[in-house]
Amino acid sequence: MPNKMNSGTLDPVTLEVLKNAFATSVDLMSEQILRTCYSFVIYSRDFSSALCDAQGNTVMQGSGDIAVHVGTLHFQCKAVLEEFADDIKPGDVFAINDPYRGGTHLNDVSFIRPIFVADEIIGFAQNKGHWADIGGNVPGSFDVNASTHFSEGLRITPVRVWREGTFLHDVAQLLVSNTRAPSQALGDLHAQAEATAVCEREVLRLVDKYSKETVVGAMQETQDYVERIVLKSLADMPKGEWETVDYIDADPALGEGMVPIRIKLKLDGNGIHYDLTGSAPVVSTFLNSGYGTTHSAIYAGTKTFFPDVPLNSGFYRAVKANIGEEGTVVNAGWPHAVTGFCSGPYEKIMNGIFELWSGIMPERAMACAFNLEYLLIGGNDQRTDSTSYFMWYDWMAGGWGGRQTKDGSSATSPVFGTGLAVQPVEGQERLNPVLTMCHEISMDSGGPGRFRGGCGVQKGGVLTKVDKTVMSYCCDRGRSVTWGVNGGLPSVPHGVWINKGTPKEKYLGATFSNVSVHSGDTFTRPSAGGGGFGDPLLRLPEEVLEDVIDGYVSVARAELDYGVIINVNDPDIDDYTIDNEGTSKAREQIRNERHQWLQTPPEQVASRYRDGDLDVLDVIRRYGVVLDWGTGELLEKSTQQYRESMSRRSSDHWS
């Protein structure tokens, strides 16, 4: 085997050709599954693929894969190797979703096919897809109240589904019969397995053309190449240590108070080192992370700052992480519930890494992005004479953080999975008794800053002919609101309202499960925008005016957040003008008073919110206070933590 720090033995042209051919072989899997999958979730690109070498190391990921699967596919391939060792034959296909063997959560089911030349394994093709349901207590398998995986669904340890080319019908039936949509799951099972066959055929074509030794050598050298260029790029970067903290909203077993996730980064000239050992113990809900997904968050967050580097195990060798012993929110271990990791630790780790690297590579700096959220509604569809089961499974786009020189991206996929597509409303309505009544950019959702955070989205709907139907929501940042940096302000809290504006109005919060809903019930929820970057008072008034004209910022918040007074002449033709004298006075007043706002006794702020004198954005952005947004009850400990965060990221940077 060539020295991993040398250029290797292949000539550069052949290596480059094969490196790109490996990428093509993986992308062909994606094209295959898009055309053959059964579930709307997988069709909306909640899947990933990879080519691994004979040891299970990732050689290449797909170019459109979602970030959350990054860094987990090789763990699962190695789990199959550990489980079956020498008992792997040509034509075998294995399934696994085990989050305690390096997987993500139970819904993400992988199919892994060994690639043989004669009687020798030279690699593995893998496809991972999110099944809309995998059993458990609630439709969609997202049970906030789960404390162990036994409540979440079917755990698939490495199991053979094809043996030497023969389909094991009984094994497949065992797997899909534990879901609420077995025919859909069976279709996805076949689609995913066939996708791996496409990759196998492509790799064998390369072997026929270049030889087995050349292809195997290129797999190794492709990984070495990535490690080499990452380490080389670190050579001119500053050495030192940096740290930050972000939060999950709460652990219900401990009462009110946010749950810390602590991240340390060290650059010493010998790779990238992370330490998460100061993070909190496991929480009593499903918002924990297993070791595979925590490493995935670390790899994906770091990769954001190395956009031109291919992604494979060479990158993982350059990025080392100490996530501590089992039993923490970032290394839960068996049998703790982990399905909600995606809304819990995952994006907190990614955004914390964004913050740390923003100080090292300011040209790529970015504030916090919105948090991934899933809304799930499942029950009996009564639109036809025969009652059938439906599973409405939805996620939204949102805003990314403001950047060093420009505003954040609006209505964009979550950092969790930048390849995710927003599901077409027409398709959802055809498949489910749920009508979407609004789906639009959410005004004032972008965190104010010199460079504004991208805007989130507001989406609402109504249930039509349903029976025995429940709703669940997997999210967070109802309290740990998406934050700004370098003086920027936060976005908006997440959370679902049901029957808003009616006598039956109720705020359900940012995480809940198994709430009964009925025909005619309406619901609405926002996705947050991104946090602001830089002092909002430094944003040019003309830029604020453009935001008002575009519908991103209201006239009222232009004054309250930016100190820009805008005259409304004729809104029908977007005729607005800036009151320059009024703006100068308003900005001076904010500049003089904003530090004092953050010292206001929190209960006074809560009382004014309950009386209707302040709205949610006043409470969050001006006073740094966290409430139960339904009742207006003060959350004292969360407020203290939130104010500390806002001081470090925002007010300490104000002149």
C-alpha positions in Angstrom: 0.0 0.0 0.0 1.5 3.4 -0.9 2.4 5.9 1.8 -0.7 7.9 2.4 1.2 11.2 2.4 2.9 10.5 -0.9 1.3 11.0 -4.3 0.9 7.3 -4.8 1.7 5.0 -7.7 -0.9 5.9 -10.3 -0.2 8.5 -12.9 -2.2 11.7 -12.3 -4.4 11.4 -15.4 -5.5 7.9 -14.6 -6.2 8.8 -11.0 -8.2 11.8 -12.0 -10.3 9.8 -14.5 -11.0 7.1 -11.9 -11.7 9.5 -9.1 -14.4 11.1 -11.3 -15.6 7.7 -12.4 -16.1 6.7 -8.8 -18.3 9.8 -8.3 -20.3 9.0 -11.4 -20.9 5.4 -10.2 -22.4 6.8 -7.0 -24.4 9.4 -8.7 -25.9 6.8 -11.0 -27.3 5.1 -7.9 -29.1 8.3 -7.1 -30.5 8.5 -10.6 -31.7 4.9 -10.3 -33.5 5.3 -7.0 -35.2 8.6 -8.0 -36.8 6.7 -10.9 -37.8 3.6 -9.0 -38.5 4.5 -5.3 -42.0 4.1 -4.0 -42.1 6.7 -1.1 -42.6 10.4 -1.5 -40.0 11.0 1.2 -37.2 9.2 -0.7 -38.3 10.8 -4.0 -37.8 14.2 -2.3 -34.1 13.2 -2.0 -33.9 12.0 1.6 -31.3 9.4 0.6 -27.6 9.1 0.1 -25.2 6.7 -1.6 -21.6 5.7 -1.3 -18.8 3.5 -2.8 -16.6 1.9 -0.1 -13.4 0.0 -0.4 -12.9 -3.6 0.7 -12.3 -2.5 4.3 -15.5 -0.4 4.4 -13.8 2.9 4.1 -15.7 5.5 2.0 -14.1 6.1 -1.4 -16.8 8.5 -2.7 -20.1 10.0 -1.6 -22.8 11.2 -4.0 -22.6 14.8 -5.2 -26.2 15.5 -4.1 -26.3 13.5 -0.9 -27.7 15.0 2.3 -25.2 16.0 5.0 -26.6 13.9 7.8 -25.5 10.7 6.1 -22.0 11.9 5.7 -19.7 10.1 7.9 -22.1 7.3 8.8 -22.1 5.1 5.7 -18.6 3.7 6.3 -19.5 2.9 9.9 -22.4 0.8 8.7 -20.4 -0.9 6.0 -17.8 -1.9 8.6 -20.6 -3.2 10.8 -21.6 -5.6 8.0 -18.0 -6.7 7.7 -17.7 -7.3 11.4 -21.0 -9.2 11.6 -20.5 -11.5 8.6 -16.7 -11.6 8.2 -15.8 -14.4 5.7 -19.5 -15.3 5.1 -20.0 -12.7 2.4 -20.7 -14.0 -1.1 -21.3 -12.5 -4.6 -24.9 -11.6 -5.0 -25.4 -10.9 -1.3 -27.2 -7.7 -0.2 -27.4 -6.6 3.4 -29.7 -4.3 5.3 -29.0 -2.2 8.4 -30.4 0.8 10.2 -28.9 0.3 13.6 -28.0 3.7 15.2 -25.8 1.9 17.7 -23.6 0.5 14.9 -22.9 3.9 13.3 -26.3 4.6 11.7 -28.4 7.7 11.9 -31.9 6.8 13.1 -34.2 3.9 12.6 -36.0 5.4 9.6 -32.8 5.5 7.6 -32.4 2.0 6.2 -29.2 1.1 4.3 -28.7 -1.6 1.7 -25.1 -2.7 1.1 -23.9 -4.9 -1.7 -20.4 -6.4 -1.9 -18.5 -5.9 -5.2 -16.5 -9.0 -6.2 -13.9 -9.7 -8.8 -13.6 -13.4 -9.1 -13.7 -14.5 -5.4 -12.2 -11.3 -4.0 -14.2 -8.4 -2.5 -12.9 -5.1 -3.9 -15.5 -2.8 -2.5 -19.1 -2.2 -1.4 -22.0 -0.2 -2.9 -24.4 1.3 -0.4 -27.7 3.3 -0.5 -29.4 4.7 2.5 -33.0 5.9 2.3 -35.4 7.4 4.8 -38.5 5.1 5.1 -41.5 7.2 6.0 -42.4 4.8 8.8 -40.4 2.1 10.6 -43.0 1.2 13.3 -43.0 2.4 16.9 -45.5 4.3 18.9 -46.5 7.0 16.5 -47.0 7.3 12.7 -43.8 8.3 11.1 -41.9 6.8 14.1 -41.0 10.2 15.6 -42.0 9.9 19.2 -40.8 12.8 21.3 -41.7 10.9 24.5 -39.6 7.9 23.6 -36.7 7.3 26.0 -35.5 4.0 24.5 -35.4 2.7 20.9 -38.0 0.1 21.9 -40.6 2.9 21.5 -39.2 4.2 18.2 -39.6 1.3 15.8 -37.7 -1.6 14.3 -34.0 -1.8 14.9 -32.3 -3.7 12.0 -28.9 -5.1 12.9 -26.9 -6.3 9.9 -29.1 -8.8 8.1 -28.9 -10.5 4.7 -31.8 -9.8 2.4 -30.4 -11.4 -0.8 -28.2 -14.5 -0.5 -26.0 -15.1 -3.5 -28.6 -13.5 -5.7 -31.6 -15.2 -4.2 -34.2 -12.8 -2.7 -35.0 -13.9 0.9 -38.7 -13.1 0.9 -39.3 -14.1 4.5 -36.6 -11.7 5.8 -37.9 -8.8 3.7 -41.5 -9.5 4.8 -40.3 -9.4 8.4 -38.8 -6.0 7.9 -41.6 -4.3 6.0 -44.4 -5.8 8.0 -43.2 -3.8 11.0 -44.0 -0.6 9.2 -47.3 1.2 8.7 -46.8 1.2 4.9 -45.5 -2.3 4.1 -46.1 -2.2 0.3 -44.3 1.2 0.1 -41.4 -0.1 2.2 -41.1 -3.2 0.1 -40.9 -1.1 -3.1 -38.2 1.1 -1.6 -36.3 -2.0 -0.5 -36.1 -3.3 -4.0 -35.3 0.2 -5.5 -32.5 0.7 -3.1 -31.0 -2.8 -3.6 -31.2 -2.3 -7.4 -29.5 1.1 -7.1 -26.5 -0.7 -5.5 -26.4 -3.1 -8.4 -26.0 -0.1 -10.8 -22.9 1.0 -8.9 -21.6 -2.6 -8.9 -21.9 -2.8 -12.7 -20.2 0.5 -13.2 -17.2 -0.4 -10.9 -16.9 -3.8 -12.7 -16.8 -1.9 -16.0 -13.9 0.1 -14.7 -12.1 -3.1 -13.7 -12.6 -4.5 -17.2 -11.1 -1.4 -18.7 -8.3 -0.6 -16.2 -7.7 -3.8 -14.3 -8.5 -4.8 -10.7 -5.2 -3.6 -9.3 -5.6 -0.2 -10.9 -9.1 0.3 -9.6 -8.3 -0.9 -6.1 -5.2 1.3 -6.1 -7.2 4.3 -7.2 -9.7 3.7 -4.3 -6.8 4.0 -1.8 -5.1 6.9 -3.6 -8.4 8.9 -3.8 -8.6 8.7 0.0 -5.0 9.6 0.4 -5.4 12.6 -2.0 -8.2 14.0 0.1 -6.3 13.7 3.4 -3.2 15.2 1.8 -4.9 18.3 0.5 -6.8 18.9 3.8 -3.6 18.7 5.8 -1.8 21.0 3.3 -4.6 23.6 3.5 -4.2 23.7 7.3 -0.5 24.5 7.1 -1.1 28.3 6.7 -3.9 28.5 9.2 -3.4 29.8 12.8 -2.7 27.3 15.5 -4.7 27.5 18.7 -7.9 26.4 20.5 -11.5 27.7 20.2 -14.7 26.8 21.9 -18.4 27.5 21.9 -21.7 26.2 23.3 -25.2 25.8 21.8 -28.3 24.4 23.4 -31.2 22.0 23.0 -34.4 23.5 24.3 -35.0 21.3 27.3 -34.9 17.9 29.0 -38.4 17.4 30.4 -37.1 15.1 33.1 -35.0 18.0 34.5 -37.6 20.7 34.2 -37.0 24.1 32.6 -33.6 25.0 31.3 -31.7 24.5 28.1 -29.3 21.5 27.5 -25.7 22.5 26.6 -23.7 21.0 23.8 -20.1 22.1 24.2 -17.6 22.1 21.3 -13.8 22.7 21.4 -11.7 22.9 18.3 -7.9 22.6 18.2 -5.5 23.2 15.3 -2.0 22.1 16.0 -0.5 21.5 12.5 -1.4 17.8 12.7 -5.0 17.7 11.7 -8.3 19.1 13.0 -9.2 18.0 16.6 -12.6 18.4 18.2 -13.6 17.7 21.8 -17.3 17.4 22.8 -16.7 15.9 26.3 -18.3 18.8 28.1 -21.7 18.2 26.7 -24.8 17.3 28.8 -25.9 13.7 29.8 -28.5 12.0 27.7 -31.9 13.7 27.7 -35.2 11.9 28.5 -36.6 12.4 25.0 -35.5 11.2 21.5 -33.3 14.3 21.0 -30.0 12.4 21.6 -27.3 11.6 19.1 -25.4 8.3 18.6 -21.7 8.3 17.9 -22.2 7.9 14.1 -24.4 11.0 13.8 -22.2 13.1 16.0 -19.2 12.3 13.8 -21.4 13.0 10.8 -22.2 16.5 12.2 -18.5 17.1 12.8 -17.5 16.0 9.3 -20.4 17.9 7.6 -19.8 21.1 9.6 -16.1 21.1 8.8 -16.6 20.2 5.2 -18.6 23.4 4.7 -15.4 25.3 5.1 -13.5 23.0 2.6 -16.1 23.1 -0.3 -13.7 22.0 -3.0 -12.4 18.9 -1.3 -14.0 15.6 -2.3 -15.6 13.7 0.6 -14.3 10.3 1.7 -12.5 8.6 4.5 -9.4 10.5 3.7 -11.2 13.6 5.0 -12.3 11.6 8.1 -8.6 10.7 8.8 -7.7 14.4 8.9 -10.6 15.3 11.3 -10.4 13.7 14.7 -13.0 13.9 17.4 -13.3 13.0 21.1 -17.0 12.7 21.8 -16.5 11.1 25.3 -17.9 8.0 26.9 -21.4 6.7 26.2 -24.2 8.3 28.1 -24.2 11.9 26.9 -26.5 13.7 24.5 -23.8 13.5 21.8 -22.9 9.8 22.4 -26.1 8.3 23.8 -25.4 4.6 23.3 -27.8 1.7 23.5 -30.8 1.7 24.2 -31.3 5.5 24.5 -33.8 7.0 22.0 -32.0 8.9 19.1 -34.6 9.4 16.4 -34.7 13.1 17.0 -30.9 13.6 16.8 -31.5 15.5 13.6 -33.4 18.3 15.3 -31.4 17.9 18.6 -27.6 17.8 18.7 -26.9 17.4 15.0 -27.5 21.0 13.7 -26.3 22.5 17.0 -22.9 20.8 16.4 -22.9 21.9 12.8 -23.7 25.5 13.6 -21.3 25.6 16.5 -18.6 24.4 14.1 -19.7 27.2 11.6 -19.1 29.7 14.4 -15.7 28.4 15.3 -14.4 28.2 11.8 -15.9 31.7 11.0 -13.2 33.1 13.3 -10.5 31.1 11.5 -11.7 31.7 7.9 -13.7 35.0 8.2 -14.1 35.1 4.4 -16.5 32.1 4.8 -18.1 33.3 8.1 -21.8 32.7 8.7 -24.3 33.1 11.5 -26.6 30.3 12.7 -29.0 28.6 10.3 -32.5 27.5 11.0 -33.2 24.2 12.6 -34.4 21.2 10.7 -38.1 20.3 11.5 -40.5 17.5 10.6 -44.3 17.7 10.9 -46.0 14.3 10.8 -49.7 13.5 10.5 -51.0 10.0 10.3 -54.3 8.2 10.5 -57.2 6.9 8.4 -57.9 8.5 5.1 -61.6 8.7 4.6 -61.7 10.4 1.2 -62.8 7.1 -0.4 -65.3 4.4 0.6 -62.5 2.1 1.8 -60.6 3.6 4.7 -56.8 3.4 4.1 -53.9 4.5 6.2 -52.1 7.7 5.3 -48.8 9.2 6.4 -48.3 13.0 5.7 -44.6 13.7 6.4 -43.4 17.2 5.8 -40.3 19.3 6.3 -39.7 23.0 5.3 -37.0 25.1 3.9 -35.8 28.0 6.0 -33.1 30.7 6.3 -29.3 30.4 6.6 -27.3 32.8 8.6 -26.0 36.2 7.4 -22.5 36.1 6.1 -19.3 38.2 6.1 -20.2 40.2 3.0 -23.8 39.2 2.1 -27.2 38.3 3.4 -28.1 34.7 4.3 -29.9 32.4 1.8 -33.7 32.4 2.2 -36.0 29.4 1.9 -33.1 27.0 1.6 -32.8 23.3 2.6 -31.5 22.8 6.2 -27.8 22.4 6.8 -28.8 18.9 7.9 -29.4 18.0 4.3 -28.7 20.6 1.6 -29.8 18.1 -1.1 -33.3 17.8 0.4 -36.1 19.0 -1.9 -39.2 20.8 -0.7 -42.0 18.3 -1.3 -44.5 19.4 -4.0 -47.7 20.4 -2.4 -49.7 18.9 -5.3 -48.2 15.5 -4.6 -48.8 15.7 -0.9 -52.5 16.6 -1.4 -53.0 13.8 -3.9 -51.6 11.2 -1.5 -53.1 12.6 1.8 -56.2 14.2 3.2 -54.3 17.4 4.1 -54.7 20.6 2.1 -52.0 23.3 2.2 -53.6 26.7 2.7 -50.4 28.8 2.8 -46.8 28.3 1.9 -44.9 31.6 1.7 -41.8 33.5 2.8 -42.2 34.5 6.4 -41.8 38.3 6.8 -39.4 39.4 9.6 -38.0 35.9 10.1 -34.5 36.8 9.0 -32.3 37.8 11.9 -31.4 41.5 11.7 -27.8 42.4 11.1 -25.4 44.3 9.0 -26.1 41.4 6.7 -29.5 40.0 7.3 -30.2 36.3 7.9 -32.1 34.6 5.2 -35.9 34.4 5.6 -37.8 31.3 6.7 -41.1 30.0 5.5 -44.7 30.0 6.9 -46.7 26.9 6.0 -50.2 26.0 7.1 -53.0 23.6 6.2 -56.3 22.0 7.1 -57.2 18.3 7.6 -60.1 17.2 5.4 -61.6 13.7 5.8 -59.6 12.0 8.5 -60.3 9.6 11.4 -58.2 8.4 14.3 -55.5 10.8 13.3 -52.5 12.1 15.3 -49.9 14.8 14.8 -46.3 14.8 15.9 -43.5 17.5 15.5 -39.8 17.0 15.6 -38.0 20.3 15.9 -36.2 22.5 18.5 -35.1 26.1 18.9 -38.4 27.2 20.4 -36.2 28.5 23.2 -32.6 28.2 21.9 -33.6 30.6 19.1 -31.5 30.7 16.0 -28.7 33.2 16.9 -26.8 36.0 15.2 -23.1 36.7 15.5 -20.7 39.7 15.5 -23.5 41.8 16.8 -26.3 40.3 14.8 -29.7 39.5 16.2 -31.7 36.2 16.4 -34.4 34.9 14.2 -37.8 33.6 15.4 -38.8 30.7 17.6 -40.0 27.5 16.0 -43.4 26.0 17.0 -46.8 24.7 15.8 -50.1 26.4 16.3 -53.4 24.5 15.9 -56.7 26.3 15.0 -55.0 29.7 15.4 -57.4 32.6 15.5 -60.3 30.5 16.7 -61.7 29.6 20.2 -59.8 26.3 19.9 -56.5 27.9 19.4 -53.6 26.1 21.0 -49.8 26.4 20.9 -48.3 22.9 20.7 -44.6 23.9 20.9 -41.5 22.9 19.0 -41.6 19.2 20.0 -44.6 17.0 20.7 -46.0 13.6 19.8 -49.3 11.8 19.3 -51.7 14.8 19.5 -55.1 13.9 18.3 -56.4 16.0 15.4 -59.7 15.9 13.5 -61.3 16.8 10.2 -61.5 20.6 9.9 -58.5 21.3 12.2 -56.1 23.8 10.9 -52.4 24.1 11.7 -49.6 26.5 11.0 -45.9 26.7 11.7 -42.9 28.9 10.7 -39.4 27.8 9.9 -36.9 30.2 11.4 -34.7 32.4 9.3 -31.0 32.6 9.8 -29.3 34.7 12.4 -28.0 38.2 11.5 -24.3 38.9 10.9 -23.0 42.2 12.3 -24.7 45.2 14.0 -28.1 45.9 12.5 -27.6 49.6 13.0 -24.8 49.4 10.4 -27.1 48.1 7.7 -27.6 50.7 5.0 -31.0 52.3 5.2 -31.4 51.7 1.5 -30.9 48.0 2.0 -33.6 48.0 4.7 -35.9 49.8 2.3 -35.3 47.1 -0.4 -36.1 44.5 2.2 -39.4 46.2 3.0 -40.3 46.5 -0.7 -39.4 42.8 -1.2 -41.6 41.8 1.7 -38.7 40.4 3.8 -39.0 43.0 6.6 -42.1 44.9 7.8 -42.2 48.7 8.1 -42.6 48.2 11.9 -39.6 45.9 12.3 -37.5 48.1 10.1 -37.9 50.7 12.8 -37.7 48.4 15.8 -34.8 46.2 14.6 -32.8 48.5 12.3 -33.9 52.0 13.4 -34.9 52.9 9.9 -38.1 55.0 9.6 -39.9 54.3 6.3 -42.7 56.4 5.0 -45.5 54.4 3.3 -46.7 56.5 0.4 -48.5 53.9 -1.8 -47.8 50.2 -0.9 -49.8 49.0 -4.0 -46.9 50.3 -6.2 -44.2 49.8 -3.6 -43.9 53.5 -3.1 -41.8 53.8 0.1 -39.3 56.4 1.2 -36.8 56.8 4.0 -37.2 59.4 6.6 -33.5 60.2 7.0 -33.9 62.6 10.0 -36.2 60.2 11.8 -33.8 57.3 11.0 -30.9 59.2 12.5 -32.8 59.8 15.8 -34.2 56.3 16.0 -30.8 54.7 15.6 -29.3 57.0 18.2 -32.0 56.0 20.6 -31.5 52.3 20.0 -27.7 52.7 20.4 -28.2 54.4 23.7 -30.8 52.1 25.2 -30.2 48.5 23.8 -27.7 47.4 26.4 -30.2 48.5 29.1 -33.0 46.5 27.4 -31.0 43.3 28.1 -30.9 44.2 31.8 -34.6 44.6 32.1 -36.1 42.2 34.8 -37.4 39.3 32.8 -40.7 39.1 34.6 -41.5 42.6 33.6 -40.9 41.6 30.0 -43.1 38.5 30.4 -45.9 40.6 31.9 -45.9 43.0 29.1 -46.0 40.1 26.6 -49.0 38.7 28.3 -50.7 42.1 28.3 -50.0 42.4 24.6 -47.6 45.3 24.8 -44.7 43.3 23.4 -44.7 40.6 20.7 -42.4 37.6 20.3 -39.8 39.5 18.3 -39.6 42.3 20.9 -39.1 39.8 23.7 -36.4 37.8 21.9 -34.5 40.5 20.0 -34.7 43.5 22.4 -34.8 41.9 25.8 -33.3 38.4 25.3 -36.1 36.8 27.3 -37.5 33.3 26.7 -41.1 32.4 27.4 -43.6 29.7 26.9 -44.9 31.3 23.7 -48.4 29.9 24.3 -49.0 31.0 27.9 -46.4 33.8 28.3 -44.9 32.1 31.3 -41.3 33.2 32.0 -38.7 30.5 31.6 -36.2 31.9 34.0 -33.2 29.5 33.6 -33.5 29.4 29.8 -33.6 33.2 29.8 -30.4 33.4 31.8 -28.7 31.0 29.4 -30.1 32.8 26.4 -28.9 36.2 27.7 -25.4 34.9 28.2 -25.4 33.6 24.6 -26.8 36.8 23.3 -24.2 38.8 25.2 -21.3 36.8 23.8 -22.6 36.7 20.2 -24.4 40.0 19.9 -24.3 42.8 22.6 -20.5 42.4 23.3 -19.9 43.5 19.6 -22.1 46.6 19.7 -20.2 49.9 19.9 
